[in-house]
């Protein structure tokens, strides 16, 4: 069996920065999920959104600290995974500084490694559009609340460096799928990538 590619987590300092910068620079990075059986799932991040502080009406912390949002108030570089609409999990990377609730939502990735395993987790035997949305990618990567609070600088679930993406290849738009705060242009995605959610 071939050895797994030597992906290394981004340093914690990457997340200790303004959320808009982190969300934008996550484009092109690799989302890596290492499974207990030694297999590895990898996807290129192609779409993100920023959620910033209690003043952001779309941020989960808009109503203050709760048991659900406690991870967002902790140190950056940890996974905030929540369950929504009674059916989907969503993956976020906590950003900024400890005590200030902010995170970058990973909205979509382009599968690079482990597509067959992703299909098994997703429950679909054919097709590759398994990761073009936040709930879909969590299903394909087997991400749920058991990994809430996972250290993104660890070895099980992390984000590794990928290719740098030039500004002309990035679309900046209002966030989608929310009721409040739609006016903020805090969504970043790769232009002309078929795995962007829409």
C-alpha positions in Angstrom: 0.0 0.0 0.0 1.3 3.4 -0.9 2.0 5.9 1.9 -0.4 8.7 2.4 0.6 12.0 0.9 2.4 14.2 3.4 -0.2 16.9 3.9 0.7 19.1 6.8 -1.8 21.3 8.7 -1.7 25.0 8.3 -0.1 26.7 11.4 -2.4 28.1 14.0 -1.2 31.5 13.2 -3.1 31.2 9.9 -6.4 31.3 11.8 -5.3 34.1 14.2 -6.2 36.7 11.6 -9.3 38.6 10.4 -11.9 36.2 9.2 -12.3 37.8 5.8 -8.7 37.2 5.1 -8.8 33.6 6.3 -12.0 32.8 4.4 -10.5 34.2 1.2 -7.1 32.5 1.6 -8.8 29.1 2.3 -9.7 28.9 -1.4 -7.3 26.4 -3.0 -6.3 24.9 0.3 -6.8 21.2 1.0 -9.4 19.9 3.5 -8.0 16.6 4.8 -9.9 13.9 6.7 -7.9 10.9 7.9 -10.0 7.8 8.8 -9.4 5.1 11.3 -8.8 2.6 8.6 -5.8 4.5 7.3 -7.6 6.0 4.3 -7.6 9.7 3.6 -10.2 12.0 2.1 -8.9 15.2 0.4 -10.8 18.1 -1.2 -9.8 21.4 -2.6 -11.7 24.2 -0.9 -13.6 26.2 -3.5 -16.2 28.1 -1.5 -16.2 29.8 1.9 -18.2 32.3 3.9 -17.2 34.5 6.9 -19.2 35.0 10.0 -17.9 37.7 12.3 -18.8 38.5 15.9 -22.0 39.2 17.9 -22.8 42.2 15.6 -23.2 39.9 12.6 -26.9 39.0 12.5 -26.2 35.8 10.6 -23.5 34.6 13.0 -24.5 31.9 15.5 -23.0 34.1 18.2 -25.4 37.0 17.4 -27.3 36.1 20.6 -24.2 35.7 22.7 -22.4 32.8 24.0 -24.3 29.5 24.4 -23.2 25.9 24.9 -23.6 25.5 21.1 -21.4 28.4 20.2 -18.8 28.0 22.9 -16.2 26.7 20.4 -16.5 30.0 18.5 -15.3 31.9 21.6 -12.3 29.6 22.1 -8.9 29.8 20.5 -8.7 29.8 16.7 -7.8 26.9 14.6 -10.5 24.5 15.9 -13.5 23.0 14.1 -16.9 24.3 14.8 -19.4 21.7 13.5 -23.1 22.2 14.0 -26.3 20.4 13.0 -28.9 22.4 11.1 -32.4 22.0 9.7 -32.5 18.6 11.5 -30.5 17.0 8.7 -27.2 18.7 7.8 -23.9 19.2 9.5 -21.7 22.2 8.6 -18.0 22.7 9.1 -16.4 25.9 10.2 -12.8 27.0 11.1 -12.7 29.2 14.2 -10.8 32.4 13.5 -9.7 35.8 14.9 -8.7 35.7 18.6 -9.9 33.9 21.7 -13.0 35.5 23.2 -14.2 36.9 19.9 -16.7 34.6 18.1 -15.9 34.3 14.4 -15.5 31.5 11.9 -15.1 30.7 8.2 -17.7 28.3 6.9 -16.4 25.7 4.4 -19.2 25.7 1.8 -17.8 23.4 -0.9 -14.8 21.4 -1.9 -13.7 19.7 -5.1 -12.8 16.0 -4.4 -9.2 15.1 -5.0 -8.7 11.9 -3.1 -11.0 9.2 -1.7 -13.9 9.7 -4.1 -15.1 6.1 -3.7 -15.1 6.3 0.0 -17.0 9.7 -0.2 -19.6 7.9 -2.3 -20.0 5.2 0.3 -20.4 7.8 3.1 -22.8 9.8 1.0 -24.8 6.7 -0.1 -24.4 7.3 -3.8 -22.7 4.8 -6.1 -22.2 7.1 -9.0 -21.5 10.8 -9.8 -19.0 13.2 -8.3 -21.1 16.1 -7.1 -21.0 15.0 -3.5 -19.4 18.0 -2.0 -21.0 21.1 -3.6 -22.6 22.4 -0.5 -21.8 22.6 3.3 -24.1 19.7 4.3 -23.1 17.6 1.3 -19.4 17.9 2.0 -19.8 17.0 5.6 -21.8 13.9 4.7 -19.2 12.9 2.1 -16.3 13.4 4.6 -18.1 11.8 7.5 -18.1 14.9 9.6 -20.5 15.3 12.4 -20.8 16.7 15.9 -18.4 14.1 17.2 -15.7 16.2 15.6 -16.9 19.5 16.9 -13.9 21.1 18.6 -11.4 19.0 16.7 -8.0 20.7 16.4 -7.4 21.8 12.8 -3.7 21.7 13.6 -4.0 18.0 14.5 -3.9 14.8 12.4 -7.5 13.7 12.0 -9.2 16.7 10.4 -7.2 19.6 9.2 -6.6 22.1 6.4 -3.3 22.0 4.4 -1.8 24.5 2.1 -2.7 24.2 -1.6 -2.2 26.4 -4.6 -2.5 30.2 -4.2 -5.5 31.6 -6.1 -5.2 34.9 -7.9 -7.7 37.6 -7.3 -9.1 37.5 -10.8 -10.2 33.9 -10.2 -12.2 34.7 -7.1 -15.8 35.8 -7.0 -16.9 37.8 -3.9 -20.7 37.9 -3.3 -23.2 38.2 -0.5 -23.7 35.2 1.7 -26.4 32.7 0.7 -28.9 30.5 2.5 -29.4 32.9 5.4 -32.2 35.2 6.5 -30.3 38.1 8.0 -27.0 39.8 7.1 -27.5 39.0 3.4 -26.0 42.4 2.4 -22.5 41.6 3.6 -20.2 40.5 0.7 -18.6 37.8 2.7 -18.8 34.8 0.4 -15.8 33.8 -1.6 -15.7 31.2 -4.3 -13.6 30.1 -7.3 -15.0 31.3 -10.6 -16.0 28.6 -13.1 -15.6 25.7 -10.7 -18.4 23.2 -11.0 -18.2 22.3 -7.3 -19.3 25.7 -6.1 -22.7 25.3 -4.5 -24.4 27.7 -6.9 
